[in-house]
Amino acid sequence: MTHLARDNPPPFQDDAALAAVWDALPSARIVGGAVRDTLLHRPVADIDMASPLTPEAASHALTAAGIRVVPTGISHGTVTAVIQGRGFEITTLRRDVETDGRHAVIAFTADWREDAARRDFTINAMSLARDGTVFDYFGGRADLFGGHLRFVGDPDRRIAEDYLRILRFFRFYARYARTEPDAATLTALRHGIPGLDRLSKERVWSEIRLLLAIPDPDAAIALMQRLGVWSAVLPEAEAGAALSGLPPDPILRLAVMLTGDGVALAERLRFSNDDRDRLHRLRATPPLPPQADDRTLRRILATHRRQDLIDRTWLDGAPDSLRERLAAIATPVLQVEGRDIVAAGIPPGPAVGRLLQELRAWWLEQGCVADRQTCLNELAQRAIQAKIMRER
């Protein structure tokens, strides 16, 4: 058990919503990532808590305090306290009765150390009481500040309990580690690779996506490649590409590494429609000419999404100046529509579409700078020519 520095006030002391939850559940503690990031003085996004109370007892205490309770994961001992527009997940202390490599049969316990022992990494196994006391049963604080990432207890056992922990290891390694994993951990990661086939494809992609969104994932991906993990989960991508110089955009980074069929990859890992479509557009967007002038950029911007073009420059290793120019140029828009063509005397029908296509081709050739009046003048001339052709 350790404490926060005495010259620091207990964390979250000004959080009224959390204080209300603690008033209702005085024995509860903050657990997991919120403790880890508090110690590092990093922003805390979500606050998860644990309690020795059963879900029913915790729900009763919260309800009595006027806090709405949602049974979000009651079979796993989790309820969510909703107050002031925020949700706090509160899970009853647990121990594993049986595991199958992905899911666990659990039993409730009142033993904080027993609950901590079932967590994945030492840096995630700490808990924080209301008075600022940090309960650290497995050396997580020392590992956190030393840049070490270790499994709680036996790494082979932790991985066999849930093979997703292999991928989670590399994600946390990229964010928190500064040292080489110990030999036992490296061996366990290698031995666990066949178990990755037991994971759902959606969970595999979810973890890879989170990894690729970390500012500097290069060392973690290199370690995955060295151990054979990367080729086991993403053989369509080359792990040797340096990603730290790219924006922390998982789809962009994946596109840079992609050597196989992106459509097949998206299908295999069951991407969301947005991720699938963006990857396809990024790979399908044509490269920009290296010395493109503004006229050329306007023509390209008239037919492609600005963000797709900017993304494409990263794939092609283009300089920042080109991205800056793409961002600065206003999106060109043809200033005539089909109704303008009808108003110019062209009867509704296929002829309107054909003339609109001709005008667009003329507008593109002119560099997409013609204003509405200039476009209407051109339309008038073409409408006269079209009328003459019809009368013949």
N, C-alpha and C positions, 0 to 999 in steps of 0.2 A: 504494500500500500504506500503510495506517495501522495504528496500534496502539491498544489499549485503554489507558486512563490507567495510568501506571506504579505509582500508589499503590493500584491495584486488583489483587487476585489474578486469575490467569486464570480465566475463568468455568468452571463445571462441574467444578472441581478436586475436589470432594467426591462426585462421581457415580461410584460404583464400577463400575456396569455400563458406562457410557461409557468409563471408563478401560480396562476390559478390551478393549473394541472397539479403542480407540486403541493399546493394546499390540500387538494383532494386526495393525493397519493403521496404522503410524505416519505414513504420508504422507496419510492421509485428513483431510478438513476437514468441519466443519459448514457447511451451506449453507442458503440460503433464509430462511424466516421465523424460524427459531431465532436466526440472526445478527441480523436486524432487531430482534426483540423483546428480545434480550439487550442491545443497545445502548441501547434505550429503558427498560431495567429493567422490562420487562413480563414476566408469567409466560410460560414456554415450555411448550407442551403436548407437542409431538412434536419429536424431533431427527432431521433428515434429514442424510445425509452424502454426500460424493462422494469418489471415489478415482481416481487414474490407473491403477490395476490393472484388468485385465479382470475380468468377473464370475467366470470360472473361477479366476483367480489369487486374487481376494479371498475366494471361497468356500473355497479350499484353506487360505489363511492363517487364516481364522476357525475352520474345522474343526480345524486343527492346534492351535489355542488352546483347544479344548474348547467352542466356541460353536456352537450349532445354527444352521444356515443354511437358509432357506426361499427357493426361487427364485420370488419373488412377481411379478417382471416381467422375466424373463430376456431377452425379446426387445428390451426397452428398456435392458438393461444393469443392472437393479435386482435385488438380492438383499436379504433381510431377515435381520439378525443378531438372534437371540432369546436373551436372557440375563436372568436374574433376573426373569422374567415380563414383560419389556419388549421391544419390537421397534425396531430401528434400521434404516431403509431406507438402503442404500448403493448409489449409482448410479455406474457408470463414467463418466468425463468423456466428453462427446459433442459432436458438431457435426452440424448439419443438412445432409443431402445433397439432400433434396427435401421440399417441403411442399405441402399441398393445401388449406389453409385450416382444417384441423382436426387432421390427423395428419401426422407427419413421418417420413421415412426418415432414419435417423441412422447415423453411423459413430463408432466410438470414437476418442478422442484422448488425448494426455497433456498437452495444453495447457490450463491452468486459465483463461486469458483467453478462449480460443476457446469453452470451455464456458459461461463467464459471458455471452458475447456473444449466446447463443441464448436467454437468459432474458427475461422480459417487462419488468420494471421495474428501474430502477437500484437501488432499495431492496431488491430481492430477488436481486440479482446479486453480493452480497458473500459471502465465505467466511471461516471462522474456524479457525485452526490451534490445536493443543493448547496452545501457549505463550501464547495470547491475541492473536496477530497477526491483524488483520483485513485481508484482501486485498480491495481496492476498486478495480476497474479503470475504473468509469464514473461516479464521483462520487456513489455511493449514500448514503454517510454524510452528506455535505453536504445532499443532497436530503431525507434522513430528518429531520435536525434543522431544516432550513429549511421543512419542510412542503410540499415540492414532490413531485409524482408525475410521473415522466417515464418514457417507454419507453426501453429500451436501444437506442441508435442511432436509425435512421429509424423513426418511428412507423407510417408507411404499410406498411413492410415487416414490422414486428413483427405488425401486425394481420392482414395478408394471410397470414401463416404460420399463424395460428390466430384465427379470428373470436371465439372465446370470450373473448379478451383484451379485447374491448370491454366486456363485462359485468364482467370481473374489474377493469378499470380503475376503474369506479365503486364497486365494493366496497372497493378499497384507497383510493380517494379519500375515501370516507366515514370511514375509520378513521385515515388518516395525513396527509391533505393539509390545508393551511391557506391555500393560494394558488390563484389561477385557473390552469388549465392554459395552456401556451403555445399560440400560434396554430397551429403545425404539428400539435400533438396534437389540438386541437379539429377541425381540418380532417380529419385522418386518421380520427377517430371518426365524423364525419359520412359520409365516403366509404365507411366500412366497413359501414354499416347494412345494405345488401342482403345482405352475407355472413352476417348473423345467421340467415337462412332456411336456411342449410346446417347449422346446429347441431341436435343432437337436442333434442327438447322437454324431456326430463328434465334435460339439462345447463342449459338456459335457466332452468327453474324452480329448480334447485339454486342457481344464482348469485343469482337474485332473492331466494330464501329466505334466503341468507346475508346479503345486503344488508339485508333487512328486520329481521334480528336484531341489527344494529349499533345501539348506543344512540342515536346521532343521525344518521340517514341523510338528513335533509331537504335539505341542500345538494347532495348527490350526486344525489338524485332530481330536484331542480329542474334540475340541469345535464343530466340525461338527457332531461328534458322539453324543455328549450331546444334541444337538438341533434336531437330527433326519435327518440331511442333508446327512450324509454319507450313511446311510442305504437306503436313497431314490435314490441315484445315483449309488452306488456301493455295493449292498447287497452281492456280491460274495466274498468280501474281509473283513477281520477282522481288524478293525481300531485300535486295542489295541497294535499292534506290534510297538516296538520302532525303528524308522527309522533313527534317527540322527547319529547312529553309523555305518550306511551303506553308501556306496558311493551315491552321489546324482544322482542316475540312476533310472528313473521312472519305467522302465520295471523290473529291479531287485527288486525294492521296492514293486512293485505290486505283483511279484511272492512270496515274503516273506509273504505278507498279504493274498494271495489267499486261499480261502477255497472252492470255487465252481469250476465250469467247466471253465477253462481258454479259451477253444475254443469257448464255447458259449458266454462268456464275450466279447471276441474279435469280434465276429460276432455282438453282440448286440450293442456295442459302435462303431462299424465300424472302427476298428483299421486299420492303414496302413498295407500293407503286411509285411513290415519289423518288425513292432511291434508285429504283430500276430505271425510270424514265430519265432521271438526271444523268446517270452513268451513260446511258445510250446517247443522249444528246451531246454530252461532253466528248465522247469518242467520235461522234458523227460530225461535229462542227468542223468545218475546214480550217486548216492553219491560216493565219493571216500572213500576207506577204511581209517579209522582214522590213522592207523600206516603204511600207504603205503610207501614202499621203492622206490628208484629211478627206479628200474627195473619195478615195477608195474606202476609207473607214466608214464614211457616211453610207455608201452603197451597201457595205456589209452589215452595218447596223440596221439598215432598212429591212433586212431579210432574216436576221438572226437575233436571238436574245442577247442583250448586252452581257449578262452574267455568264452565259455560255461562252461568249467570245473571250471574256476576261479569264475564265477558267482555262480555256484552250491555250492562252498565252503561257500559263504555268506549265502545261504539258510540253510546250515547244521550247521552253527555256528562254522566252522573250524577256527583254529588259523591262524594268519598272516603268520606264517612260512610256512604253506602249500602253500599259494598263492605265496609266494616268490620262493619256489622250483618249482612250476609249471611255473612261469615266466622265470626261469633261464634255464630250460631244453630245449635243442634244439628240434624242432619238428622232430620226427623220420620219415624217408622215406625209404621204401624198395628200394634197389639199383638194382633191376632187373625189366624188363618190358616184355610185350608180345613178342616184337621183339627179345629179348635175348633168349626166349624159342624157337622161330622158328629157330634162328641161331644155337641152340643146337641140331637141328635135329627133332624137333617135328613138324609135318605137321600143317599148319593153320587149325583152327577149334575148336570144343569144348574141345579137349584135352589140348589146350594151356591155356584156362581159368581154367580148373581143376588143372593143374600143377601150375599155378600162385597162385591159392588159397592155395594149399598145401605149397608152398614156403612161402607165407605170414603167414600161421599158424606156420610153423617152426620158421620163423623170430620173430614173436611175443613171442613164447615160449622161445626163446633165449634172450629175453629182448630188442630186437630192436637195438642191437649194432653191428651186423655183417656188415662189410664193403662190398663194391661191389665185391671184389675178393672172399671173403668168400661165398657170395651169389652165385656167378657164379660157384664156386666149388660144392656147394650143388646142384645147378641146373644140373651140368654135371652128378653127381651121379644119380639124379632122372631121368634124360633123358635116361641114360643107362638102368635103371630099367624099364622105360616105354617102351623102344624099345624091351627089352626082353619079356615083357608081350604081346606086339603086335605080335611078331614073334611066340609065342605059339599058 
